[in-house]
Amino acid sequence: MNTKNTPSTAASQPGRGTLALLAAACGITVGNVYLCQPLLDQIAVSLGVPAQTAGLVAVGAQVGYALGILLVLPLADVIASRKLARTLLALTALFLLAAALSPTTPLLIAASVALTATTVIPQILIPIISGLAAPEHRGRIIGTLQTGLILGILLSRTVSGAVAQATDTWRSPYLLAAILTGLLLLIVPRLIPDRERGATHTGYLNLLRSLPPLLRYRPLRLSMTLGFLVFGAFSAFWATLAFELASPAFGLGPAAAGLFGLYGAPGAILAPMAGRLSDRIGSFKVNLLSLAAVAVAFALGGWVGGISLLALVVAVNLLDFGLQSGQIANQTRIFALGNDIRARVNTLYMVATFGGGAAGSFAGTLAWSLGGWTAVCVLALALAAMAGVVLILNRPSSSHSSGTQA
């Protein structure tokens, strides 16, 4: 496998200011996927549709993002970086405006699918910027960008809901997002390298056909499996947390469940530390650390989380740290496979991860219906244990370096 960077890599490594701006760009753009979630009730009332119909807006956002990862993200390997970023940001801003002006639910759903399919900027920026770093600094850079991404996920719902409540319309968060995306259009292309990609593929269909052969790389298969299992456990937790908070033990409503996500922000902010650890001790050991955090989170949640809000807050922080540190280790591993395939291996990894999230959400809901909160935590612990077995079976040999080949 090719783990070498271009000769100019170290010289073009981004500075802290550039990284901070790019991390903010990751947060703003990924937030477009989640901003609709606190608006669904307003949308239903405004457009005169049932709640379940308005809920299709959120479903469309998830479907669009998955389609974008699968069908748009591979283009980053064959289209010049600045051109691709400029095009996607412009399209996202236009689709956000279309969503804000949508007069009917079907048009809003269509706009939701379109805008999230083009807002895959974080999954394009992370491979591009990590490619500028020397291998010993790659984990730190991935960690910084991932922090921006997870904070965008956590904060987008809160900001969107607050703006909608202050303006008394669900359309204003879409307008704000369009303005922010337009500003990114002026900033982001200037911060990334304007390097042309190698013309190794004759067409778009051939580019998509090149994805399955990449599964021959064992590090990619390992990261995909870990991502599927851990994000599945994470999603099982979040798909049922609102039920647990609404149970007689707590008696809290959906607003409290939404704010509960913010309590995990400290755990997410520790993600850069995991990136630096990945540079120093290798992806394998960071994956072990992340799985330990996830296991403790579910053990704590299952043991006393059913009676203690404090225990759930601690569990959420451990879970967010475990998820993010594991993701950083997984991406550090796969990005070492080569510059020319970095976007496509990230495509396969993210598709596996989101597939695990969908499966985990379904399995978690089923577990809740069968055995309540305890069953959900047992399911999540089982998924974490499976990930641990897979990781141990794929432990790197002593001949591997402790860095990117781990």
LUMDO-784059 format. One record per residue (C-alpha): residue number from 1; x, y, z; residue in one letter. Coordinates in pm, whole numbers, plus 50000, padded with zeros to 5 digits. Layout:
N
pt lummar: NUM&u: X&v: Y&w: Z&doba: A .
...
# end
This chain:
406
pt lummar: 1&u: 50000&v: 50000&w: 50000&doba: M .
pt lummar: 2&u: 50104&v: 50355&w: 49941&doba: N .
pt lummar: 3&u: 50158&v: 50546&w: 50263&doba: T .
pt lummar: 4&u: 50377&v: 50819&w: 50128&doba: K .
pt lummar: 5&u: 50274&v: 51176&w: 50070&doba: N .
pt lummar: 6&u: 50384&v: 51409&w: 49799&doba: T .
pt lummar: 7&u: 50712&v: 51591&w: 49854&doba: P .
pt lummar: 8&u: 50533&v: 51917&w: 49924&doba: S .
pt lummar: 9&u: 50308&v: 51772&w: 50191&doba: T .
pt lummar: 10&u: 50495&v: 51897&w: 50496&doba: A .
pt lummar: 11&u: 50552&v: 52239&w: 50346&doba: A .
pt lummar: 12&u: 50181&v: 52287&w: 50270&doba: S .
pt lummar: 13&u: 50053&v: 52160&w: 50604&doba: Q .
pt lummar: 14&u: 49773&v: 52396&w: 50720&doba: P .
pt lummar: 15&u: 49825&v: 52628&w: 51016&doba: G .
pt lummar: 16&u: 49607&v: 52653&w: 51323&doba: R .
pt lummar: 17&u: 49400&v: 52943&w: 51190&doba: G .
pt lummar: 18&u: 49326&v: 52760&w: 50866&doba: T .
pt lummar: 19&u: 49238&v: 52444&w: 51056&doba: L .
pt lummar: 20&u: 49001&v: 52637&w: 51282&doba: A .
pt lummar: 21&u: 48819&v: 52786&w: 50984&doba: L .
pt lummar: 22&u: 48796&v: 52449&w: 50811&doba: L .
pt lummar: 23&u: 48667&v: 52286&w: 51131&doba: A .
pt lummar: 24&u: 48399&v: 52556&w: 51147&doba: A .
pt lummar: 25&u: 48314&v: 52484&w: 50783&doba: A .
pt lummar: 26&u: 48273&v: 52116&w: 50869&doba: C .
pt lummar: 27&u: 48038&v: 52204&w: 51155&doba: G .
pt lummar: 28&u: 47825&v: 52448&w: 50956&doba: I .
pt lummar: 29&u: 47780&v: 52220&w: 50657&doba: T .
pt lummar: 30&u: 47707&v: 51899&w: 50850&doba: V .
pt lummar: 31&u: 47457&v: 52101&w: 51054&doba: G .
pt lummar: 32&u: 47245&v: 52132&w: 50740&doba: N .
pt lummar: 33&u: 47153&v: 51765&w: 50780&doba: V .
pt lummar: 34&u: 47009&v: 51812&w: 51129&doba: Y .
pt lummar: 35&u: 46865&v: 52164&w: 51134&doba: L .
pt lummar: 36&u: 46519&v: 52042&w: 51026&doba: C .
pt lummar: 37&u: 46469&v: 51812&w: 51326&doba: Q .
pt lummar: 38&u: 46347&v: 52070&w: 51582&doba: P .
pt lummar: 39&u: 46134&v: 52240&w: 51313&doba: L .
pt lummar: 40&u: 45905&v: 51952&w: 51223&doba: L .
pt lummar: 41&u: 45613&v: 52058&w: 51440&doba: D .
pt lummar: 42&u: 45623&v: 52412&w: 51299&doba: Q .
pt lummar: 43&u: 45645&v: 52270&w: 50947&doba: I .
pt lummar: 44&u: 45342&v: 52048&w: 51004&doba: A .
pt lummar: 45&u: 45131&v: 52340&w: 51134&doba: V .
pt lummar: 46&u: 45253&v: 52587&w: 50872&doba: S .
pt lummar: 47&u: 45198&v: 52359&w: 50573&doba: L .
pt lummar: 48&u: 44888&v: 52193&w: 50713&doba: G .
pt lummar: 49&u: 45013&v: 51834&w: 50708&doba: V .
pt lummar: 50&u: 45018&v: 51555&w: 50969&doba: P .
pt lummar: 51&u: 45324&v: 51519&w: 51188&doba: A .
pt lummar: 52&u: 45426&v: 51194&w: 51019&doba: Q .
pt lummar: 53&u: 45426&v: 51370&w: 50681&doba: T .
pt lummar: 54&u: 45643&v: 51652&w: 50814&doba: A .
pt lummar: 55&u: 45874&v: 51385&w: 50953&doba: G .
pt lummar: 56&u: 45957&v: 51284&w: 50596&doba: L .
pt lummar: 57&u: 46162&v: 51605&w: 50573&doba: V .
pt lummar: 58&u: 46404&v: 51463&w: 50829&doba: A .
pt lummar: 59&u: 46401&v: 51125&w: 50656&doba: V .
pt lummar: 60&u: 46481&v: 51298&w: 50327&doba: G .
pt lummar: 61&u: 46777&v: 51474&w: 50490&doba: A .
pt lummar: 62&u: 46927&v: 51143&w: 50602&doba: Q .
pt lummar: 63&u: 46864&v: 50979&w: 50265&doba: V .
pt lummar: 64&u: 47017&v: 51273&w: 50082&doba: G .
pt lummar: 65&u: 47331&v: 51269&w: 50295&doba: Y .
pt lummar: 66&u: 47377&v: 50896&w: 50241&doba: A .
pt lummar: 67&u: 47334&v: 50943&w: 49865&doba: L .
pt lummar: 68&u: 47584&v: 51228&w: 49871&doba: G .
pt lummar: 69&u: 47844&v: 51017&w: 50048&doba: I .
pt lummar: 70&u: 47797&v: 50733&w: 49802&doba: L .
pt lummar: 71&u: 47756&v: 50923&w: 49476&doba: L .
pt lummar: 72&u: 47923&v: 51264&w: 49525&doba: V .
pt lummar: 73&u: 48214&v: 51202&w: 49762&doba: L .
pt lummar: 74&u: 48413&v: 50981&w: 49519&doba: P .
pt lummar: 75&u: 48440&v: 51279&w: 49282&doba: L .
pt lummar: 76&u: 48697&v: 51429&w: 49520&doba: A .
pt lummar: 77&u: 48951&v: 51183&w: 49380&doba: D .
pt lummar: 78&u: 48912&v: 51304&w: 49021&doba: V .
pt lummar: 79&u: 48795&v: 51668&w: 49031&doba: I .
pt lummar: 80&u: 49012&v: 51963&w: 49133&doba: A .
pt lummar: 81&u: 48960&v: 52040&w: 49500&doba: S .
pt lummar: 82&u: 48864&v: 52406&w: 49477&doba: R .
pt lummar: 83&u: 48630&v: 52353&w: 49183&doba: K .
pt lummar: 84&u: 48446&v: 52073&w: 49361&doba: L .
pt lummar: 85&u: 48415&v: 52266&w: 49691&doba: A .
pt lummar: 86&u: 48297&v: 52580&w: 49511&doba: R .
pt lummar: 87&u: 48035&v: 52387&w: 49313&doba: T .
pt lummar: 88&u: 47899&v: 52194&w: 49611&doba: L .
pt lummar: 89&u: 47879&v: 52499&w: 49839&doba: L .
pt lummar: 90&u: 47699&v: 52700&w: 49570&doba: A .
pt lummar: 91&u: 47448&v: 52421&w: 49511&doba: L .
pt lummar: 92&u: 47392&v: 52373&w: 49885&doba: T .
pt lummar: 93&u: 47320&v: 52745&w: 49933&doba: A .
pt lummar: 94&u: 47070&v: 52740&w: 49644&doba: L .
pt lummar: 95&u: 46895&v: 52429&w: 49775&doba: F .
pt lummar: 96&u: 46875&v: 52582&w: 50125&doba: L .
pt lummar: 97&u: 46703&v: 52885&w: 49973&doba: L .
pt lummar: 98&u: 46469&v: 52652&w: 49785&doba: A .
pt lummar: 99&u: 46384&v: 52478&w: 50114&doba: A .
pt lummar: 100&u: 46317&v: 52811&w: 50286&doba: A .
pt lummar: 101&u: 46079&v: 52914&w: 50007&doba: L .
pt lummar: 102&u: 45907&v: 52578&w: 49961&doba: S .
pt lummar: 103&u: 45528&v: 52623&w: 49950&doba: P .
pt lummar: 104&u: 45443&v: 52253&w: 49987&doba: T .
pt lummar: 105&u: 45574&v: 51954&w: 50178&doba: T .
pt lummar: 106&u: 45677&v: 51751&w: 49868&doba: P .
pt lummar: 107&u: 45891&v: 52040&w: 49747&doba: L .
pt lummar: 108&u: 46045&v: 52079&w: 50092&doba: L .
pt lummar: 109&u: 46125&v: 51707&w: 50105&doba: I .
pt lummar: 110&u: 46286&v: 51725&w: 49760&doba: A .
pt lummar: 111&u: 46490&v: 52029&w: 49863&doba: A .
pt lummar: 112&u: 46592&v: 51849&w: 50182&doba: S .
pt lummar: 113&u: 46724&v: 51552&w: 49984&doba: V .
pt lummar: 114&u: 46908&v: 51781&w: 49740&doba: A .
pt lummar: 115&u: 47072&v: 52010&w: 49995&doba: L .
pt lummar: 116&u: 47202&v: 51725&w: 50210&doba: T .
pt lummar: 117&u: 47333&v: 51536&w: 49906&doba: A .
pt lummar: 118&u: 47556&v: 51835&w: 49826&doba: T .
pt lummar: 119&u: 47650&v: 51928&w: 50184&doba: T .
pt lummar: 120&u: 47907&v: 51647&w: 50207&doba: V .
pt lummar: 121&u: 48184&v: 51907&w: 50234&doba: I .
pt lummar: 122&u: 48316&v: 51766&w: 50567&doba: P .
pt lummar: 123&u: 48376&v: 51424&w: 50416&doba: Q .
pt lummar: 124&u: 48564&v: 51590&w: 50130&doba: I .
pt lummar: 125&u: 48765&v: 51836&w: 50339&doba: L .
pt lummar: 126&u: 48887&v: 51577&w: 50588&doba: I .
pt lummar: 127&u: 49060&v: 51354&w: 50326&doba: P .
pt lummar: 128&u: 49199&v: 51658&w: 50140&doba: I .
pt lummar: 129&u: 49344&v: 51833&w: 50446&doba: I .
pt lummar: 130&u: 49473&v: 51513&w: 50604&doba: S .
pt lummar: 131&u: 49663&v: 51453&w: 50281&doba: G .
pt lummar: 132&u: 49859&v: 51774&w: 50342&doba: L .
pt lummar: 133&u: 49993&v: 51651&w: 50674&doba: A .
pt lummar: 134&u: 50297&v: 51440&w: 50743&doba: A .
pt lummar: 135&u: 50192&v: 51097&w: 50873&doba: P .
pt lummar: 136&u: 50298&v: 51180&w: 51228&doba: E .
pt lummar: 137&u: 50056&v: 51479&w: 51235&doba: H .
pt lummar: 138&u: 49764&v: 51332&w: 51041&doba: R .
pt lummar: 139&u: 49568&v: 51215&w: 51345&doba: G .
pt lummar: 140&u: 49582&v: 51559&w: 51509&doba: R .
pt lummar: 141&u: 49444&v: 51726&w: 51198&doba: I .
pt lummar: 142&u: 49168&v: 51470&w: 51155&doba: I .
pt lummar: 143&u: 49081&v: 51514&w: 51522&doba: G .
pt lummar: 144&u: 49051&v: 51893&w: 51487&doba: T .
pt lummar: 145&u: 48823&v: 51869&w: 51185&doba: L .
pt lummar: 146&u: 48616&v: 51595&w: 51349&doba: Q .
pt lummar: 147&u: 48565&v: 51820&w: 51651&doba: T .
pt lummar: 148&u: 48412&v: 52084&w: 51426&doba: G .
pt lummar: 149&u: 48192&v: 51821&w: 51267&doba: L .
pt lummar: 150&u: 48056&v: 51675&w: 51590&doba: I .
pt lummar: 151&u: 47998&v: 52019&w: 51742&doba: L .
pt lummar: 152&u: 47805&v: 52110&w: 51429&doba: G .
pt lummar: 153&u: 47585&v: 51804&w: 51480&doba: I .
pt lummar: 154&u: 47534&v: 51882&w: 51848&doba: L .
pt lummar: 155&u: 47471&v: 52256&w: 51812&doba: L .
pt lummar: 156&u: 47272&v: 52269&w: 51487&doba: S .
pt lummar: 157&u: 46949&v: 52149&w: 51648&doba: R .
pt lummar: 158&u: 46977&v: 52401&w: 51932&doba: T .
pt lummar: 159&u: 47057&v: 52697&w: 51705&doba: V .
pt lummar: 160&u: 46789&v: 52602&w: 51454&doba: S .
pt lummar: 161&u: 46522&v: 52570&w: 51722&doba: G .
pt lummar: 162&u: 46621&v: 52896&w: 51888&doba: A .
pt lummar: 163&u: 46615&v: 53092&w: 51560&doba: V .
pt lummar: 164&u: 46279&v: 52944&w: 51462&doba: A .
pt lummar: 165&u: 46130&v: 53029&w: 51802&doba: Q .
pt lummar: 166&u: 46267&v: 53385&w: 51794&doba: A .
pt lummar: 167&u: 46134&v: 53452&w: 51444&doba: T .
pt lummar: 168&u: 45818&v: 53239&w: 51474&doba: D .
pt lummar: 169&u: 45885&v: 53063&w: 51143&doba: T .
pt lummar: 170&u: 46060&v: 52742&w: 51041&doba: W .
pt lummar: 171&u: 46193&v: 52911&w: 50728&doba: R .
pt lummar: 172&u: 46443&v: 53139&w: 50905&doba: S .
pt lummar: 173&u: 46692&v: 52864&w: 51003&doba: P .
pt lummar: 174&u: 46713&v: 52762&w: 50637&doba: Y .
pt lummar: 175&u: 46776&v: 53124&w: 50538&doba: L .
pt lummar: 176&u: 47047&v: 53157&w: 50803&doba: L .
pt lummar: 177&u: 47209&v: 52833&w: 50684&doba: A .
pt lummar: 178&u: 47201&v: 52960&w: 50325&doba: A .
pt lummar: 179&u: 47378&v: 53282&w: 50429&doba: I .
pt lummar: 180&u: 47644&v: 53093&w: 50625&doba: L .
pt lummar: 181&u: 47699&v: 52852&w: 50335&doba: T .
pt lummar: 182&u: 47734&v: 53149&w: 50099&doba: G .
pt lummar: 183&u: 48005&v: 53291&w: 50327&doba: L .
pt lummar: 184&u: 48183&v: 52956&w: 50320&doba: L .
pt lummar: 185&u: 48174&v: 52972&w: 49940&doba: L .
pt lummar: 186&u: 48394&v: 53281&w: 49965&doba: L .
pt lummar: 187&u: 48631&v: 53132&w: 50223&doba: I .
pt lummar: 188&u: 48675&v: 52755&w: 50190&doba: V .
pt lummar: 189&u: 48807&v: 52735&w: 49831&doba: P .
pt lummar: 190&u: 49086&v: 52977&w: 49926&doba: R .
pt lummar: 191&u: 49199&v: 52754&w: 50213&doba: L .
pt lummar: 192&u: 49241&v: 52426&w: 50026&doba: I .
pt lummar: 193&u: 49500&v: 52328&w: 49764&doba: P .
pt lummar: 194&u: 49404&v: 52379&w: 49402&doba: D .
pt lummar: 195&u: 49564&v: 52058&w: 49283&doba: R .
pt lummar: 196&u: 49421&v: 51867&w: 48988&doba: E .
pt lummar: 197&u: 49345&v: 51503&w: 49049&doba: R .
pt lummar: 198&u: 49501&v: 51230&w: 48843&doba: G .
pt lummar: 199&u: 49286&v: 51123&w: 48547&doba: A .
pt lummar: 200&u: 49291&v: 50755&w: 48640&doba: T .
pt lummar: 201&u: 48926&v: 50695&w: 48550&doba: H .
pt lummar: 202&u: 48755&v: 50749&w: 48214&doba: T .
pt lummar: 203&u: 48412&v: 50832&w: 48350&doba: G .
pt lummar: 204&u: 48181&v: 50862&w: 48647&doba: Y .
pt lummar: 205&u: 48047&v: 50506&w: 48622&doba: L .
pt lummar: 206&u: 48401&v: 50371&w: 48613&doba: N .
pt lummar: 207&u: 48473&v: 50576&w: 48923&doba: L .
pt lummar: 208&u: 48184&v: 50407&w: 49105&doba: L .
pt lummar: 209&u: 48294&v: 50067&w: 48973&doba: R .
pt lummar: 210&u: 48635&v: 50130&w: 49130&doba: S .
pt lummar: 211&u: 48484&v: 50126&w: 49481&doba: L .
pt lummar: 212&u: 48433&v: 49751&w: 49538&doba: P .
pt lummar: 213&u: 48794&v: 49655&w: 49444&doba: P .
pt lummar: 214&u: 48918&v: 49881&w: 49725&doba: L .
pt lummar: 215&u: 48776&v: 49630&w: 49973&doba: L .
pt lummar: 216&u: 49089&v: 49424&w: 49911&doba: R .
pt lummar: 217&u: 49263&v: 49647&w: 50167&doba: Y .
pt lummar: 218&u: 49246&v: 49483&w: 50509&doba: R .
pt lummar: 219&u: 49281&v: 49813&w: 50703&doba: P .
pt lummar: 220&u: 48976&v: 49945&w: 50518&doba: L .
pt lummar: 221&u: 48770&v: 49636&w: 50598&doba: R .
pt lummar: 222&u: 48872&v: 49662&w: 50963&doba: L .
pt lummar: 223&u: 48777&v: 50031&w: 50992&doba: S .
pt lummar: 224&u: 48446&v: 49969&w: 50813&doba: M .
pt lummar: 225&u: 48355&v: 49688&w: 51051&doba: T .
pt lummar: 226&u: 48446&v: 49890&w: 51360&doba: L .
pt lummar: 227&u: 48256&v: 50191&w: 51230&doba: G .
pt lummar: 228&u: 47947&v: 49979&w: 51158&doba: F .
pt lummar: 229&u: 47940&v: 49819&w: 51503&doba: L .
pt lummar: 230&u: 48027&v: 50122&w: 51718&doba: V .
pt lummar: 231&u: 47799&v: 50365&w: 51536&doba: F .
pt lummar: 232&u: 47529&v: 50099&w: 51555&doba: G .
pt lummar: 233&u: 47565&v: 50092&w: 51933&doba: A .
pt lummar: 234&u: 47571&v: 50474&w: 51946&doba: F .
pt lummar: 235&u: 47253&v: 50498&w: 51738&doba: S .
pt lummar: 236&u: 47072&v: 50235&w: 51945&doba: A .
pt lummar: 237&u: 47137&v: 50458&w: 52248&doba: F .
pt lummar: 238&u: 47013&v: 50780&w: 52088&doba: W .
pt lummar: 239&u: 46715&v: 50618&w: 51914&doba: A .
pt lummar: 240&u: 46574&v: 50517&w: 52253&doba: T .
pt lummar: 241&u: 46705&v: 50783&w: 52493&doba: L .
pt lummar: 242&u: 46394&v: 50999&w: 52446&doba: A .
pt lummar: 243&u: 46179&v: 50702&w: 52550&doba: F .
pt lummar: 244&u: 46385&v: 50652&w: 52864&doba: E .
pt lummar: 245&u: 46377&v: 51021&w: 52956&doba: L .
pt lummar: 246&u: 45999&v: 51023&w: 52908&doba: A .
pt lummar: 247&u: 45955&v: 50716&w: 53132&doba: S .
pt lummar: 248&u: 45810&v: 50749&w: 53484&doba: P .
pt lummar: 249&u: 46164&v: 50744&w: 53625&doba: A .
pt lummar: 250&u: 46232&v: 51091&w: 53478&doba: F .
pt lummar: 251&u: 45914&v: 51226&w: 53320&doba: G .
pt lummar: 252&u: 46097&v: 51454&w: 53076&doba: L .
pt lummar: 253&u: 45967&v: 51565&w: 52738&doba: G .
pt lummar: 254&u: 46123&v: 51584&w: 52389&doba: P .
pt lummar: 255&u: 46275&v: 51927&w: 52451&doba: A .
pt lummar: 256&u: 46484&v: 51784&w: 52733&doba: A .
pt lummar: 257&u: 46591&v: 51499&w: 52507&doba: A .
pt lummar: 258&u: 46708&v: 51748&w: 52246&doba: G .
pt lummar: 259&u: 46908&v: 51949&w: 52498&doba: L .
pt lummar: 260&u: 47052&v: 51627&w: 52639&doba: F .
pt lummar: 261&u: 47269&v: 51597&w: 52329&doba: G .
pt lummar: 262&u: 47458&v: 51910&w: 52430&doba: L .
pt lummar: 263&u: 47569&v: 51745&w: 52750&doba: Y .
pt lummar: 264&u: 47802&v: 51526&w: 52548&doba: G .
pt lummar: 265&u: 47991&v: 51821&w: 52399&doba: A .
pt lummar: 266&u: 48284&v: 51797&w: 52646&doba: P .
pt lummar: 267&u: 48346&v: 51439&w: 52539&doba: G .
pt lummar: 268&u: 48344&v: 51542&w: 52173&doba: A .
pt lummar: 269&u: 48584&v: 51830&w: 52238&doba: I .
pt lummar: 270&u: 48843&v: 51576&w: 52356&doba: L .
pt lummar: 271&u: 48859&v: 51436&w: 52001&doba: A .
pt lummar: 272&u: 49184&v: 51622&w: 51908&doba: P .
pt lummar: 273&u: 49355&v: 51442&w: 52197&doba: M .
pt lummar: 274&u: 49261&v: 51113&w: 52037&doba: A .
pt lummar: 275&u: 49409&v: 51238&w: 51711&doba: G .
pt lummar: 276&u: 49741&v: 51315&w: 51875&doba: R .
pt lummar: 277&u: 49735&v: 50976&w: 52048&doba: L .
pt lummar: 278&u: 49676&v: 50809&w: 51714&doba: S .
pt lummar: 279&u: 49988&v: 50982&w: 51579&doba: D .
pt lummar: 280&u: 50193&v: 50870&w: 51880&doba: R .
pt lummar: 281&u: 50073&v: 50520&w: 51967&doba: I .
pt lummar: 282&u: 49888&v: 50405&w: 51655&doba: G .
pt lummar: 283&u: 49529&v: 50346&w: 51551&doba: S .
pt lummar: 284&u: 49501&v: 50004&w: 51716&doba: F .
pt lummar: 285&u: 49560&v: 50133&w: 52070&doba: K .
pt lummar: 286&u: 49331&v: 50432&w: 52018&doba: V .
pt lummar: 287&u: 49058&v: 50195&w: 51899&doba: N .
pt lummar: 288&u: 49107&v: 49993&w: 52218&doba: L .
pt lummar: 289&u: 49072&v: 50311&w: 52426&doba: L .
pt lummar: 290&u: 48760&v: 50413&w: 52237&doba: S .
pt lummar: 291&u: 48595&v: 50074&w: 52281&doba: L .
pt lummar: 292&u: 48673&v: 50079&w: 52652&doba: A .
pt lummar: 293&u: 48502&v: 50420&w: 52683&doba: A .
pt lummar: 294&u: 48198&v: 50295&w: 52489&doba: V .
pt lummar: 295&u: 48173&v: 49979&w: 52702&doba: A .
pt lummar: 296&u: 48192&v: 50175&w: 53028&doba: V .
pt lummar: 297&u: 47928&v: 50416&w: 52895&doba: A .
pt lummar: 298&u: 47676&v: 50140&w: 52830&doba: F .
pt lummar: 299&u: 47760&v: 49952&w: 53149&doba: A .
pt lummar: 300&u: 47704&v: 50271&w: 53349&doba: L .
pt lummar: 301&u: 47392&v: 50358&w: 53154&doba: G .
pt lummar: 302&u: 47243&v: 50013&w: 53204&doba: G .
pt lummar: 303&u: 47338&v: 49990&w: 53572&doba: W .
pt lummar: 304&u: 47236&v: 50326&w: 53715&doba: V .
pt lummar: 305&u: 47134&v: 50528&w: 53409&doba: G .
pt lummar: 306&u: 46775&v: 50420&w: 53457&doba: G .
pt lummar: 307&u: 46753&v: 50610&w: 53786&doba: I .
pt lummar: 308&u: 47019&v: 50882&w: 53764&doba: S .
pt lummar: 309&u: 47039&v: 51173&w: 53518&doba: L .
pt lummar: 310&u: 47398&v: 51235&w: 53627&doba: L .
pt lummar: 311&u: 47491&v: 50879&w: 53529&doba: A .
pt lummar: 312&u: 47334&v: 50936&w: 53187&doba: L .
pt lummar: 313&u: 47529&v: 51259&w: 53142&doba: V .
pt lummar: 314&u: 47855&v: 51080&w: 53223&doba: V .
pt lummar: 315&u: 47757&v: 50796&w: 52989&doba: A .
pt lummar: 316&u: 47684&v: 51040&w: 52705&doba: V .
pt lummar: 317&u: 48026&v: 51202&w: 52743&doba: N .
pt lummar: 318&u: 48203&v: 50866&w: 52746&doba: L .
pt lummar: 319&u: 48001&v: 50758&w: 52445&doba: L .
pt lummar: 320&u: 48076&v: 51073&w: 52246&doba: D .
pt lummar: 321&u: 48446&v: 51047&w: 52328&doba: F .
pt lummar: 322&u: 48451&v: 50677&w: 52238&doba: G .
pt lummar: 323&u: 48272&v: 50732&w: 51908&doba: L .
pt lummar: 324&u: 48487&v: 51025&w: 51799&doba: Q .
pt lummar: 325&u: 48821&v: 50880&w: 51908&doba: S .
pt lummar: 326&u: 48737&v: 50555&w: 51730&doba: G .
pt lummar: 327&u: 48636&v: 50743&w: 51417&doba: Q .
pt lummar: 328&u: 48962&v: 50936&w: 51418&doba: I .
pt lummar: 329&u: 49163&v: 50614&w: 51457&doba: A .
pt lummar: 330&u: 48965&v: 50447&w: 51179&doba: N .
pt lummar: 331&u: 49014&v: 50735&w: 50937&doba: Q .
pt lummar: 332&u: 49382&v: 50773&w: 51025&doba: T .
pt lummar: 333&u: 49419&v: 50406&w: 50931&doba: R .
pt lummar: 334&u: 49240&v: 50424&w: 50596&doba: I .
pt lummar: 335&u: 49385&v: 50759&w: 50486&doba: F .
pt lummar: 336&u: 49731&v: 50600&w: 50500&doba: A .
pt lummar: 337&u: 49635&v: 50377&w: 50207&doba: L .
pt lummar: 338&u: 49722&v: 50644&w: 49950&doba: G .
pt lummar: 339&u: 49645&v: 50999&w: 49838&doba: N .
pt lummar: 340&u: 49483&v: 50900&w: 49510&doba: D .
pt lummar: 341&u: 49211&v: 50682&w: 49671&doba: I .
pt lummar: 342&u: 49156&v: 50877&w: 49993&doba: R .
pt lummar: 343&u: 48807&v: 51008&w: 49909&doba: A .
pt lummar: 344&u: 48686&v: 50671&w: 49785&doba: R .
pt lummar: 345&u: 48802&v: 50475&w: 50089&doba: V .
pt lummar: 346&u: 48632&v: 50741&w: 50301&doba: N .
pt lummar: 347&u: 48317&v: 50683&w: 50094&doba: T .
pt lummar: 348&u: 48318&v: 50312&w: 50172&doba: L .
pt lummar: 349&u: 48395&v: 50375&w: 50538&doba: Y .
pt lummar: 350&u: 48118&v: 50631&w: 50584&doba: M .
pt lummar: 351&u: 47863&v: 50417&w: 50399&doba: V .
pt lummar: 352&u: 47943&v: 50128&w: 50635&doba: A .
pt lummar: 353&u: 47924&v: 50359&w: 50937&doba: T .
pt lummar: 354&u: 47587&v: 50507&w: 50843&doba: F .
pt lummar: 355&u: 47461&v: 50159&w: 50757&doba: G .
pt lummar: 356&u: 47551&v: 50057&w: 51110&doba: G .
pt lummar: 357&u: 47367&v: 50361&w: 51241&doba: G .
pt lummar: 358&u: 47049&v: 50268&w: 51058&doba: A .
pt lummar: 359&u: 47069&v: 49907&w: 51174&doba: A .
pt lummar: 360&u: 47146&v: 50015&w: 51530&doba: G .
pt lummar: 361&u: 46850&v: 50252&w: 51541&doba: S .
pt lummar: 362&u: 46616&v: 49975&w: 51428&doba: F .
pt lummar: 363&u: 46765&v: 49716&w: 51663&doba: A .
pt lummar: 364&u: 46764&v: 49960&w: 51956&doba: G .
pt lummar: 365&u: 46395&v: 50039&w: 51908&doba: T .
pt lummar: 366&u: 46318&v: 49667&w: 51890&doba: L .
pt lummar: 367&u: 46523&v: 49602&w: 52205&doba: A .
pt lummar: 368&u: 46334&v: 49879&w: 52387&doba: W .
pt lummar: 369&u: 45998&v: 49725&w: 52295&doba: S .
pt lummar: 370&u: 46114&v: 49386&w: 52423&doba: L .
pt lummar: 371&u: 46304&v: 49474&w: 52740&doba: G .
pt lummar: 372&u: 46325&v: 49849&w: 52794&doba: G .
pt lummar: 373&u: 46639&v: 50047&w: 52871&doba: W .
pt lummar: 374&u: 46829&v: 49752&w: 53011&doba: T .
pt lummar: 375&u: 46781&v: 49557&w: 52688&doba: A .
pt lummar: 376&u: 46907&v: 49854&w: 52485&doba: V .
pt lummar: 377&u: 47226&v: 49879&w: 52693&doba: C .
pt lummar: 378&u: 47281&v: 49502&w: 52670&doba: V .
pt lummar: 379&u: 47246&v: 49522&w: 52291&doba: L .
pt lummar: 380&u: 47491&v: 49812&w: 52272&doba: A .
pt lummar: 381&u: 47740&v: 49631&w: 52497&doba: L .
pt lummar: 382&u: 47715&v: 49325&w: 52272&doba: A .
pt lummar: 383&u: 47794&v: 49537&w: 51964&doba: L .
pt lummar: 384&u: 48091&v: 49695&w: 52143&doba: A .
pt lummar: 385&u: 48213&v: 49348&w: 52245&doba: A .
pt lummar: 386&u: 48190&v: 49229&w: 51884&doba: M .
pt lummar: 387&u: 48396&v: 49527&w: 51777&doba: A .
pt lummar: 388&u: 48656&v: 49440&w: 52041&doba: G .
pt lummar: 389&u: 48683&v: 49083&w: 51913&doba: V .
pt lummar: 390&u: 48724&v: 49205&w: 51555&doba: V .
pt lummar: 391&u: 48992&v: 49453&w: 51662&doba: L .
pt lummar: 392&u: 49190&v: 49193&w: 51858&doba: I .
pt lummar: 393&u: 49175&v: 48946&w: 51568&doba: L .
pt lummar: 394&u: 49319&v: 49216&w: 51342&doba: N .
pt lummar: 395&u: 49592&v: 49329&w: 51579&doba: R .
pt lummar: 396&u: 49889&v: 49455&w: 51378&doba: P .
pt lummar: 397&u: 50201&v: 49241&w: 51375&doba: S .
pt lummar: 398&u: 50515&v: 49364&w: 51546&doba: S .
pt lummar: 399&u: 50664&v: 49438&w: 51203&doba: S .
pt lummar: 400&u: 50413&v: 49720&w: 51152&doba: H .
pt lummar: 401&u: 50486&v: 50066&w: 51268&doba: S .
pt lummar: 402&u: 50284&v: 50207&w: 51554&doba: S .
pt lummar: 403&u: 50155&v: 50486&w: 51337&doba: G .
pt lummar: 404&u: 49940&v: 50493&w: 51029&doba: T .
pt lummar: 405&u: 49976&v: 50128&w: 50939&doba: Q .
pt lummar: 406&u: 49831&v: 50009&w: 51268&doba: A .
# end
